[in-house]
Amino acid sequence: MPELLTHRRLDQPRAERRLTVSFDPEMFGRFSERIARFLGTGKFLFWMTVLVISWIAVNLLAVGYAWDPYPFILLNLCFSTQASYAAPLILLAQNRQDDRDRVSLEEDRARAEQTKADTDYLARELAALRLAIGEVATRDYIRGELDRLREEIPGLESPQEKRRARTGRGHTS
């Protein structure tokens, strides 16, 4: 039996015939952030004011060039169109900033937890060292014990008594 064409076979799924448009959401997000940043600048306000004043002046004063008479319906339509695009772009930029802030906050929180854990560990180590040092015999403690033992053992004299005996100074009672 001859092989049927792929688009006519019933045992295989149809290939999509739609034209699909793919776009990079990160690129679109960066683009929207740039627009949102520009819309919030004095430069934008200045040029928008110049454009509006020029539009009104041409349509009021230059009657031969008036393409938008007095109620300025076309100008209002332009403002509406600009607002309908600007608002979602600004919201998209804010959402992206919120996402960045959330990630930064999570990193800060993790760093703070690690710092707290390190501080707790160091505090425990310091406490252990203090306890260990408290159990170490000091020089004064050892001298005191040796002096006590010398007094208990007959015939041993202290280093001070040996020095006195060598210098000739006797013990006067």
C-alpha positions in Angstrom: 0.0 0.0 0.0 1.4 3.4 -0.9 2.4 5.8 1.9 -0.1 8.6 2.4 1.0 12.2 2.8 1.6 13.2 6.3 -1.2 15.8 6.4 -3.7 13.2 5.3 -2.8 10.4 7.7 -5.3 9.8 10.5 -2.8 8.0 12.9 -0.7 11.2 13.3 -1.6 14.5 14.8 -2.1 17.4 12.5 0.7 19.9 12.2 -0.2 23.4 13.4 -0.8 25.8 10.5 -1.1 28.9 12.7 1.4 31.6 12.4 2.8 32.0 15.9 4.5 35.1 17.2 7.0 34.6 19.9 8.5 37.3 22.0 10.9 37.5 24.9 9.0 38.6 28.0 12.2 39.9 29.6 12.8 42.2 26.6 9.3 43.5 26.7 9.6 44.0 30.5 12.8 46.0 30.1 11.2 48.0 27.3 8.2 48.8 29.5 10.5 49.8 32.4 12.3 52.2 30.1 9.1 53.8 28.9 7.8 54.0 32.5 11.0 55.7 33.6 10.8 58.1 30.7 7.1 59.0 31.4 8.1 60.0 34.9 10.8 62.5 33.9 10.8 66.3 33.5 12.0 65.8 29.9 8.8 64.0 29.0 6.7 66.6 30.7 8.5 69.4 28.9 8.2 67.9 25.4 4.6 66.9 26.0 3.8 70.5 27.1 5.5 71.8 24.0 3.6 69.4 21.8 0.2 70.3 23.3 0.8 74.1 23.1 2.0 73.7 19.5 -1.0 71.6 18.7 -3.5 74.1 20.2 -1.7 77.1 18.7 -1.6 75.7 15.2 -5.3 74.7 15.4 -6.4 78.0 16.8 -4.2 80.5 15.0 -3.3 78.9 11.6 -6.8 78.3 10.3 -5.5 76.9 7.0 -3.6 74.2 8.8 -6.3 73.4 11.4 -6.7 69.6 11.3 -8.3 69.5 14.8 -10.9 72.3 15.4 -11.6 73.9 18.8 -12.9 71.0 21.0 -9.6 69.3 20.0 -11.2 65.9 19.8 -8.2 64.4 18.1 -5.9 65.7 20.8 -8.2 64.1 23.4 -8.1 60.9 21.5 -4.3 61.0 21.5 -4.2 61.5 25.2 -6.6 58.7 25.8 -4.6 56.4 23.6 -1.4 57.4 25.4 -3.0 56.8 28.8 -4.4 53.4 27.8 -0.9 52.3 26.9 1.0 54.1 29.6 -1.0 52.7 32.5 -0.4 49.0 31.8 3.3 49.6 31.0 3.7 51.5 34.3 1.9 48.6 36.1 4.1 46.1 34.4 7.2 48.0 35.4 6.0 48.2 39.0 5.3 44.5 39.1 8.8 43.8 37.8 10.2 46.1 40.5 8.1 44.3 43.2 9.5 41.0 42.0 13.1 42.3 42.3 12.3 43.8 45.7 10.8 40.4 46.8 14.0 38.6 45.7 16.2 41.1 47.4 14.1 40.9 50.6 14.4 37.1 50.6 18.2 37.3 50.2 18.4 39.9 53.0 16.3 37.6 55.2 18.5 34.6 54.4 21.6 36.6 55.1 20.2 37.8 58.4 19.3 34.2 59.4 22.9 33.1 58.6 24.3 36.1 60.6 22.1 35.2 63.6 23.2 31.5 63.4 26.9 32.6 63.2 26.4 34.9 66.1 24.7 32.2 68.2 27.5 29.8 67.4 30.2 32.3 68.4 28.3 33.1 71.6 28.2 29.4 72.5 31.9 29.0 71.7 32.8 32.1 73.8 30.8 30.7 76.7 32.5 27.3 76.4 35.9 29.1 76.4 35.0 31.0 79.5 34.0 27.8 81.3 37.2 26.1 80.2 39.3 29.1 81.4 37.4 29.0 84.7 38.6 25.5 85.2 42.3 26.2 84.4 44.6 26.5 87.3 46.1 30.0 87.6 49.6 30.8 88.8 48.4 32.2 92.1 46.3 29.1 92.8 49.3 26.8 92.1 51.6 28.9 94.3 49.0 28.7 97.1 48.7 25.0 96.8 52.5 24.5 96.8 52.9 26.7 99.9 50.2 24.7 101.6 52.0 21.4 100.7 55.3 22.8 101.9 53.8 23.6 105.3 52.3 20.1 105.5 55.6 18.3 104.6 58.1 18.6 107.4 61.7 19.6 106.4 60.8 21.6 103.4 61.3 25.3 103.5 59.9 28.0 101.3 62.0 29.8 98.7 61.8 32.9 100.9 63.3 31.1 103.8 66.1 29.7 101.6 66.9 33.2 100.5 67.0 34.5 104.0 69.3 31.7 105.1 71.7 32.5 102.2 71.8 36.2 103.0 72.3 35.6 106.7 69.2 37.2 107.9 67.7 34.9 110.4 64.2 34.6 111.3 63.4 36.5 114.5 60.5 35.6 116.5 
